[in-house]
Amino acid sequence: MKESRITKRYAKALFELAVEHKVQDNVFEDMKLVLGVCKTNREFRLVLVSPIIKPDKKQNIIKSIYGEKINKMSLAYLLIIIRKRRESYIEGIAEQYIRLYKEYKGIKTVVLKTPVPADTAIKNKAISLVKNYTKCEVELIEELRKELIGGFILTLDNMQYDASILSDLEKLKREFNVNVYEKGF
């Protein structure tokens, strides 16, 4: 809970600053890059949370990684976070900023889980259905799940539509496990 509150506050501060300077789109791309590095590079995350590595060394690492790749405001903000010894929250701050940006722009994230890659017609149909339902822009994330066997699962916010063969098989299994036979004597 504490981490969530901290990351939300820092992300909100960055977002408000970015909106004020009209660079929220650039900072959004920067935060996607930061989040991507945090999620894919374990060593980078370990450097950020290490109490042994001094803040100035961490700042030099951040400058060398992101120096020319991100907006000056984003870089300065990351350096301030490190100076304030909040570097362990950088990944969470990036996630929260992305969430705030999508809310601001009216973008909904939809996850389409399928056992095989979906073709463009299916993706477009899913996007148009969600657009009609939410009246918002839609970002589609496709996940491959072999265990679904067939069909799909569509997730939006906290709602889920499950039209997979796996769920149908599980329903049948539950129905067959119920003993409807009663002894009559």
N, C-alpha and C positions, 0 to 999 in steps of 0.2 A: 504494500500500500504506500509506504513512504517513497519508494523508488518511483512509483507511478505518479505521485503528486509532484515530485521534484522534476521528473522529465516533462510533465505537462506544463509546469510553470516556465521552465527554460525554453521549451518549444514555443509556447505562446509568446514569450518575450521576443524570441527571434522572429516569429511570424509577424508580430506587430511592427517590429523594426523594418522588416523586409517590405511590408505593405506601405509603410510610411515613405520608404525610399523607392518604391515601385520596382523592386527587384525580386518579388516573391516567386516568379517563374524560374529565375536563375537559381535562387536558393533552394527551390524544390528539386531541381536537377542535381544540385550539389548534395542535398541530403539523401537523395537516392543513391548517389555514388558513395557517400560515407556509409550508408546502411549496407550497401552491397559489399564493401570492403570489410566491414565489421562481421557480416554473416559468413563470408567466404574465407577469411584469413584469421585462423585461430591465434597465431602468433601476435598479430596486431592487437587483438582483444586482450591477450595476456600482458602485452606491454602497457596498455591503457590502465589495467587494474593493478599493476604491480606497484607496491609501495616502495620498492627498492630503487626504481628508476626515478630520478629527479624530474620535477616538472619542466625545467629548461631543456632537458634531453628529450622529453616527450614532445615539447613544442617544436624542437628541431626535426623530430621524426614526422610530425604532422606537416610541417612546412615542406619537407622533402617529398612527402607522398602527394600532398594536395596543392602545393605551392602555385603552380601555373594552371592547374586543372579546374579550380573552383573560384567563385566570385570572391573579391577581397573582403566583403562583409562576412561571408561564411567562414573564411579563413580566420579573420579577426575574432569572430565569435568562438570558434573552436579553441583558439589560443587563450581567450579569456576563461573558457570553461576549464582548461587545463590549469591556468594560473590560480583559479579558485578551488582547485583540487576536486573537481567534479567530473573528471575524465572518464570514470567508470560508467557514467550515465550517457555518454555520447551516442551509443547505439539507440537507447530508448528515446533520447531527444530527437534523433533523426526520424524514428518511427512516428513519434507524436507530431512532428512538423508535417510529415507527409499526410497524416490523417487530417490535421487542421487545414492544409492546403486543399485537399480533396473536398472537405466540407465547404470551404470558401468558394470553390469553383463548381460545386454541385455535381461532383463525380461519385458514382457508386461503384464499388468493386464487387464483381460477380465472379465466383469460382465455379468452373465447369469441370467436373471430374468424369472422365471417360476411360474405358479400358484400352482404347486405341485412339490415336490422334483424330480429332474431329475435323471434318472438312469445312471449308469456308461457308458453305450454305447453312450448316448447322450452327456455326458460330454467329453468323449474321442473324439467324432466326432467334437465337437466345438473346442477343443484344437488343433486337427490336422488341421482343416481348418484355424485357426488363425496362427498356426505355418507355414503352407504353404504360407500364405499371407504375413506375416511379417518377416519370416526367423529368428525369435527370440524364446527364451524360453517363455512359457506362464504360468501365474498364474491365475487360474480360481476361481472367487468368485461367489458363488451362492446365489441369493436372492429370497425369496418367496414373490410373489405378487398375492394375491388371486383375485384382481380386473382384472387381465388379462384374466380370464375365461379359456383360453387355449392358446396354442402356446408359444412363447418366445420372449424376447428382448435381443439381444446381443450387448454389448457396449464395444468398444475398443478406447481408447484415446478420441477423440472428434467425433468419428463415431458411428452410431447406426443402427442396422438392426432390424426392428420391424416386427415380424411375429406373432403378438398376435391377438386373436379374438376381444379384446377390441378395438384395432385400426381399424380393419375391420368394426366393428359396428359403430364407430365414423365416418368413411368415408361414410358409407351408410347414416347415419343421416344427414351429410352435403349435400349429393347429394339429399336427399328427401326434404331438406329445401329450395332448389332452385326451384322457381316457373318457369317452362318452358312453362306454358300456357300463350298465348297472346290472348287478345280480338281481334277478327277479324271484328268487326263492329263498 
